[in-house]
Amino acid sequence: MSDSAGFDVRSYTRTPRSLRRKDLDLAALQGLGTNTLLTLRHLQQVERGTLRLMRDLLVTPTHAESRVTAFLTTWAYEEYWIADALEAVLDENNHTEVAHSTKLGELRRSWDDRVSPTADAIRTNLLGSDIVAGHMAVGLLDSLVARASYARAGQLEPRLGAVIDPIVAIKDRHVEFYVDEASDRLAASPAAGRLGRRAVRTWRWPGSRYGAPGYVQPVLRYLFADPSVRADIDAADSQVAALPGLAGAHPIRQALGRFASRGARHR
């Protein structure tokens, strides 16, 4: 698909956006609340996972897709500076707590680092370019969740506006790209549609693979427990459901429901 037919990748790669520490009034962000800091740490660790995600994608047929690899190069640059800006805010508040991996998480991390790249390369190259549909659908889900999380964090702590507003604008461009690409990829063939639907069904909330659910649950409760946020979650899910073959899907709401049910069982 050419740039003229949808998202303008050339323009995007020529106009990367970064959020630098020197541009932030960090002194005005001192004394943030515990829930806000835990949320920023969670988001910062998700952003820091960019290189692992890039590695996992680029051993698959996705690496041969010039539009996607051009986008991902700039995307990774933007993600790096988002993480650095969040780290600056956390440093200003002397917040050093991080989510430590569980034993199962460590096993998963070892698998992901040592075995998964090779296994995925073999498996996905056998599947061919249809696998890209799943990658684009997952990229959309991750971007929608990130955008919703940042936007909600900004609502709950208005002092974060100077940090959050530029990040939301960056995430808007990411969402636009993934909607464009996923729409075309999912409609390309029956096999692509099946792989895309499977990827959506098995999608995992960003930042939850290695750490204990008890670390993510308080963050999600802080951000999304208020019933007033349900419309925003439904709006994000509707962007996924509008993709070819995904009518009726609501993976974000389902993921939040799973975290809520775990929390209820452990009370």
N, C-alpha and C positions, 0 to 999 in steps of 0.2 A: 504494500500500500504506500502511495506517495504522500509526502507531507501535505500537498495541496488538498488531499482527500480527507484530511482529519487533523489530528494534533500535529502542530508544526515542530517536529523534532529539531530541525536545523536552528530555528529561532530559540528553542529551549536551550540547546547546547551553547549558543552564543551569549545567552543571558543568564548564567548561573547566579543564584542568590545565596548570599552568606550572611550570617548573623555573628558579628565579631564582638569579643569582650569589650573592646575599646569603645564600641557604640552603645554600650549599656550603662545605665546609671545604677550600678550595683549597690551603692550605698542606700538607695531608696528601697532596695529589696531585702534589707536585713530584717530579721525577726519574723520570718514567715512561719506559719503554723506547721505542726508536725504532719498533718495529713497532706498539706501542700508539698512539703519536702519529700515525703515518701512517694508521692505521685511523680514529682519531678525526677527523683532517682530512678523510679521504674521506667519512665519514658527515656531517660538518658541511657539506661542500659539497653533498652530496645534499639535506640539509634546506634549504639556502639556495636550492635550485632550486624552492621551493614556488610563488613568484609566477609564474614562467614556466609551470609546470604549470597553475596556476589560470587564467592567461590563455588557454592552449591549450584548456582544457575549456570555458570560458565563452563561446567564440565558436561553440560547437557546440550542437545541441539539448539538451545536458545542462543548459544555463543555465535551461531552462524547467522543470526538475524540482525542485520546491520542497524535497523531502527531501534531495536531493543537494546543492543549493546551501546549504541550512542547515547540513548536515554540513561541507561544505568551508570555510565561514567559520570555524567553530571549529577544524577541522583545521589550517587555515593559521596560526591563532593559536598552537596547540600546537607546530606545527613551528618557528615563529619562536623560541620560547623554548627548544626543544631545541637548535637551532643556536647560540643565544646561550650556553647553558650549556657546550656543547662548546667554543666559542670561548674561554670563560673558562678552561677546563682547559688548552687549548693555549697561551693567553697565559701562564699560570702556569709553563709549561714552556718558554717562549721559542721555541715552535715556529711558524715563519712560512712554512714550505714549503707551496706549493699546487700542484695539478695544472694545468699550463699546457696550453692547447689545442694540438693539432697543426694543421698547415695544413689538413688535411681537416676537423678539428674546427672551425676558424674558419669555413670555408665552410658547414659545417652550422649553426653558430651564426647566421651571417648569414642563411641561409635561414630558420631557425626564427624569427628576430626580424622579418624583413622580408616574407617571402613566405608562410610556412607558415600564420600565422593566417588570412589571407584565403583561401588555397587550401583549408584545412581547413573554414572556415566554409561555403564553397560546396559542397564535397564532402559534408560531413556533414549539412548541411541538406537536401540532395537525398535522402540516405539516411533521414532522419527519426529518430524516437526510438529506433529499433532500435540505433543506434550507441551508446547509453548502456550496453548490455550489455558491449561491448568496453571501455569506459572503466572500468566497475566490475571487470571481470576483471583489467585491468592494475593498477588500484588495489590489488586484493587481492595480486597478485604483488609489487608494490613494498612493501606493508606486511609481508608475510610475510618477505621478504628483509631488510628493516630490522629486524624483530623478532629474526630469527635472528642477524643480525650483532651487534646490541647484546648479546644474551644470551651469545653466544660471547665477545665482548670482555670481558664481566664475568667469565666463567669463567677466562679467561687472565690477567686482571689484577684480582684480588679487591678491590684498593683502590678500584676504580671503582664498587663496589656502590652507594654513595649517589647516584651519578649515573645509573648504568645501570638500577637497579631501577625508579625512577619512569618512565623512558623506556619500558621494556618494558611496564609497566602501561598507558601511553598507547597504545602500539602494539597492545596486546591489544584495546582498544576499536576502533581503526581496523580491525583484521582482522575483528572481529565485524560491524561495519557492512558492509564490503565483501562478506563471505560472504553476508549477508542479502540485500543488493541484487543481487549478481551472480546468486544462485540464482534470484530472481524474474525478473530481466531476461532471462537466457539462455533461460528456459523460456517466455518470452512469445510468441515466434513463431519460425518457421524462419529468417527473415532475421536476427533477433537472435542466434540460435544460431550462424549462419554467421559473422557479424561478430565475435562473441565468440571463436570458435575461431581466426579469423584474427588477432585482437589477441593472443591467447596465443602463437600461433606466431611472431609478429614482435616479441614483447616483448624489450626490451633491458635488461640489468642496469643498475640505477640508477647514475648518475654515470659511465657509460662512453661517452656519445655524443660528447663533445668532446675528452677527453683521450686520451693514448696508452695502448694496452692495457698497456704496461709499468708504468704507474702503478697500475692496478687489480689486476694480477696478484699483486704481492707482498701486497697487503691480503687478497685472497681466499685466497691460499696460507696466510697466517698464521691466518686465521679457520677455514678449512674443509678444509685438507689432511689433517688427522688423521682416520683411518678411523672413530674413535669418533663423529664428527659426522654421519656418513652417515645415521644413524637420524633425526636432527633434520631434515635436508634432505628425506628421504623423507616424513616426517610433514607438512612444509610442502607438498610436492608433492601429497600425498594430499588436502589440503584443496581444491586446485585440481581434481584429478581427480574429486572428489565432486560438482562442479558439473554441472548438466545439459549433456549433450553433450560433456563433456570427460573421459570415462572413459579411463584409460590415459595421460593427459598427465603429463609430468614436466619442465616447462619450466625449473625451477630447477636440477635436476641436469644438464640438457642445457646450460644456460648456463655452469655451472661447468666442464663438460667441454670446451666451446669455449675457455675461457680456459686450461685445462690444456694443451690441444693446441697452442695458440699458444706457450705458454711452452716446451714441449718442442721445437718447431721452431726456437726462437731460442737454444737452449743451445749 
